[in-house]
């Protein structure tokens, strides 16, 4: 196996400790030959230089784009995948700054889940925090990470949405291309016993995903008073019950109809709470992740 790890890096001094954790865990737990194919187009020069010093990272020169959000992320991942395939990788996997392996054998196990019929292994309704694929799928089906506007107009895409109900972000394009070709994919399952304090999730005891590290920033107050904190805890509890008892297709219909109200009164408070937790995580990420790794090791 020759593994290509595809990552779009965008971080600040505030989140740089997460980069060091991400890189150290990739190095510790990846036992097959690998290269990290990195996009660093919007990184500050000092951070780009920091990445360039890492022996396993190849910073790829990709034309700058004015796209943002999922469109930007998919644009850079499409370039990274092409470069990695041209470089001769046998398998590719996308990771985020806040996702990384936490046990040995992860790459070999994910490769073992693939076949001529099952061409992807991923998490969370097709998520590029971990999207693993073989070069044969790439060369045979020519996927892109985001579904095109033209494809979204088709009857087949509407059928795909009904059957799989994916989140519409970078990565969905790979699943839709597999679907077009009559192929399938494998989902890593959430491992609740290892997931910690609503900050990060562990999937099949091998991949950790912190989730939403981008929420750490100046847009969130540094401190919350006790009343505000109490209200947020109530919102979080109600949100958990809502997700548990309301079917996902109903939730998405509600989200579509009441997006602005939910953004103001639910999303923003929960983002504030999550950002505070991530800030605490970043004060000592090693101390946070080590107990999870020990539990995973004991459970394997």
Secondary structure, DSSP 4 states (H G I P E B T S, - for coil): -EEEEEEE----TTTHHHHHHHHHHHHHH--SEEEEEEE-TTS-HHHHHHHHTSTTEEE---------HHHHHHHHHHHHHHHHHHTT-SEEEEE-TTEEE-STTHHHHHHHT--SSEEEEEETTTEEEEEEEEHHHHHHH---SS--HHHHTSHHHHHHHHHH---SSTTHHHHHHHHHTT-EEEEPPB-TTT-BTTTBEEETTTEEE---GGG-STTS-S---HHHHHHHHHHHHHHHHHHHHS-HHHHHHHHHHTHHHHIIIIIHHHHHHHHHHHHHHHHSHHHHHHHHHHHHHHH-
